[in-house]
Amino acid sequence: MIALSAANFATATSRIRGHPTMPTALIGLSLSVQMILIMKRQRRSTRGSRRTPDYSATLCSQLAIIGCPEPVLEHRFHPVRRWRFDLAWPDKKIAVEIEGGAWIMGRHNRPRGYQADLCKYNAASVMGWTILRYSPAQVKSWSAAEEIAKVILGEPIIIG
């Protein structure tokens, strides 16, 4: 797990005040308590409901707590196509895609959606982007946030 300095924690908590996925009641609590409460909230928000959780917002909250710079949401990276990244750091050319629907044959897993994603990711790679892809389960477990933080902060990373 990534160590969180007092300065990073202060920056993260000031950045997430008023953020819709981060209740203000969490501000000032220890990081471990915040993580537990956020994970419980994630489980509770999808129980018995058909609405889709906003994993991009969850990931943004996690990254803010860790101390990463704020990403651009739904960043349009291509000059002609309307392709967007879920989260992006345009100055570093790092993008994150959260690939949902793995167990229900969602859009990313059906043949046409899969092929479209290949075109998008290849075009982004040719343009110099680093693309990190995660499942909702990886977002919920914080493993996505930890790996992204290492990449953004320039730390060595071992994926797997």
C-alpha positions as CSV (number, residue, x, y, z in Angstrom):
1,M,0.0,0.0,0.0
2,I,1.2,3.5,-0.7
3,A,2.3,5.5,2.3
4,L,0.4,8.8,2.7
5,S,2.3,11.7,4.2
6,A,0.5,14.3,6.3
7,A,1.0,16.9,3.6
8,N,-0.6,14.6,0.9
9,F,-3.4,13.8,3.3
10,A,-4.1,17.5,3.9
11,T,-4.0,18.2,0.2
12,A,-6.3,15.2,-0.6
13,T,-8.8,16.1,2.1
14,S,-8.9,19.8,1.0
15,R,-9.4,18.7,-2.7
16,I,-12.3,16.3,-1.9
17,R,-14.4,18.7,0.2
18,G,-17.8,18.9,-1.4
19,H,-17.0,16.0,-3.8
20,P,-20.2,14.1,-4.3
21,T,-18.7,10.7,-3.6
22,M,-16.8,11.8,-0.5
23,P,-19.1,12.7,2.5
24,T,-17.8,15.6,4.5
25,A,-18.1,13.4,7.6
26,L,-15.1,11.5,6.4
27,I,-12.8,14.6,6.5
28,G,-10.4,14.4,9.4
29,L,-10.7,10.6,10.0
30,S,-7.7,8.4,9.6
31,L,-7.0,7.0,6.1
32,S,-7.8,3.4,7.2
33,V,-11.1,4.5,8.6
34,Q,-11.9,6.5,5.5
35,M,-11.1,3.5,3.3
36,I,-13.4,1.2,5.3
37,L,-16.3,3.7,5.2
38,I,-15.9,4.3,1.5
39,M,-15.8,0.6,0.8
40,K,-18.9,0.0,2.9
41,R,-20.7,2.9,1.1
42,Q,-19.8,1.4,-2.3
43,R,-21.3,-2.0,-1.3
44,R,-24.4,-0.3,0.2
45,S,-25.0,2.0,-2.9
46,T,-25.5,-1.0,-5.3
47,R,-27.3,-3.4,-3.0
48,G,-30.9,-4.0,-4.1
49,S,-30.7,-1.5,-6.9
50,R,-30.3,-1.5,-10.6
51,R,-28.4,1.7,-10.9
52,T,-24.8,1.6,-12.0
53,P,-22.2,2.8,-9.6
54,D,-20.0,5.6,-10.8
55,Y,-16.6,3.9,-10.6
56,S,-14.8,7.0,-12.1
57,A,-15.9,9.1,-9.2
58,T,-15.0,6.4,-6.7
59,L,-11.5,6.1,-8.3
60,C,-11.1,9.9,-8.2
61,S,-11.9,10.0,-4.5
62,Q,-9.4,7.2,-3.9
63,L,-6.7,8.9,-5.9
64,A,-7.3,12.2,-4.0
65,I,-6.9,10.4,-0.7
66,I,-3.6,8.9,-1.9
67,G,-2.4,12.3,-3.0
68,C,-2.4,12.1,-6.8
69,P,-3.0,15.1,-8.9
70,E,-6.6,15.5,-10.0
71,P,-7.4,13.8,-13.3
72,V,-9.5,15.2,-16.2
73,L,-12.8,13.2,-16.4
74,E,-14.1,12.2,-19.9
75,H,-11.0,13.6,-21.6
76,R,-11.4,13.8,-25.4
77,F,-8.0,13.0,-26.7
78,H,-8.4,12.6,-30.5
79,P,-8.6,15.6,-32.8
80,V,-11.2,14.0,-35.1
81,R,-12.9,11.1,-33.4
82,R,-15.1,11.6,-30.3
83,W,-13.1,9.1,-28.2
84,R,-12.8,9.9,-24.5
85,F,-10.9,8.4,-21.6
86,D,-12.6,7.8,-18.3
87,L,-9.8,9.6,-16.5
88,A,-6.7,11.3,-17.9
89,W,-3.7,13.3,-17.0
90,P,-3.1,15.0,-20.4
91,D,0.2,16.6,-19.3
92,K,1.6,13.2,-18.6
93,K,-0.3,11.4,-21.4
94,I,-1.6,8.8,-19.0
95,A,-5.2,7.5,-19.3
96,V,-7.4,5.2,-17.3
97,E,-10.3,3.2,-18.7
98,I,-12.7,1.3,-16.4
99,E,-13.9,-1.7,-18.3
100,G,-17.3,-2.7,-16.9
101,G,-19.7,-5.5,-17.9
102,A,-17.1,-8.3,-17.9
103,W,-19.6,-10.8,-16.4
104,I,-22.7,-9.8,-18.3
105,M,-21.2,-9.5,-21.8
106,G,-21.4,-5.7,-21.6
107,R,-20.4,-3.3,-24.4
108,H,-16.7,-3.8,-24.0
109,N,-17.0,-7.6,-24.4
110,R,-19.3,-7.8,-27.4
111,P,-17.6,-8.1,-30.8
112,R,-18.4,-4.6,-32.1
113,G,-17.6,-2.9,-28.8
114,Y,-14.4,-4.8,-28.4
115,Q,-13.2,-4.0,-31.9
116,A,-14.1,-0.3,-31.4
117,D,-12.1,-0.3,-28.2
118,L,-9.1,-1.8,-30.0
119,C,-9.2,1.0,-32.6
120,K,-9.4,3.6,-29.8
121,Y,-6.5,2.1,-27.7
122,N,-4.3,1.7,-30.7
123,A,-4.8,5.2,-31.9
124,A,-4.1,6.5,-28.4
125,S,-0.9,4.4,-28.2
126,V,0.3,5.8,-31.5
127,M,-0.4,9.3,-30.2
128,G,1.9,8.5,-27.2
129,W,-0.6,7.8,-24.5
130,T,-0.1,5.2,-21.8
131,I,-3.5,3.4,-21.2
132,L,-4.2,1.7,-17.9
133,R,-7.3,-0.6,-18.0
134,Y,-9.1,-1.7,-14.9
135,S,-12.3,-3.6,-13.9
136,P,-14.8,-2.3,-11.4
137,A,-13.6,-5.0,-8.9
138,Q,-10.0,-3.5,-9.1
139,V,-11.5,-0.1,-8.4
140,K,-13.4,-1.4,-5.4
141,S,-10.4,-3.1,-3.9
142,W,-8.2,0.0,-4.3
143,S,-5.6,-2.0,-6.3
144,A,-6.4,0.3,-9.4
145,A,-5.8,3.4,-7.3
146,E,-2.5,2.1,-5.9
147,E,-1.2,1.2,-9.3
148,I,-2.3,4.4,-10.9
149,A,-0.7,6.4,-8.1
150,K,2.6,4.7,-8.6
151,V,2.5,5.4,-12.3
152,I,1.5,9.0,-11.9
153,L,4.1,9.6,-9.1
154,G,6.8,7.8,-11.1
155,E,7.4,4.9,-8.7
156,P,8.4,1.5,-9.9
157,I,5.4,-0.8,-10.4
158,I,5.0,-4.6,-10.5
159,I,1.6,-5.4,-11.9
160,G,0.1,-8.8,-11.3
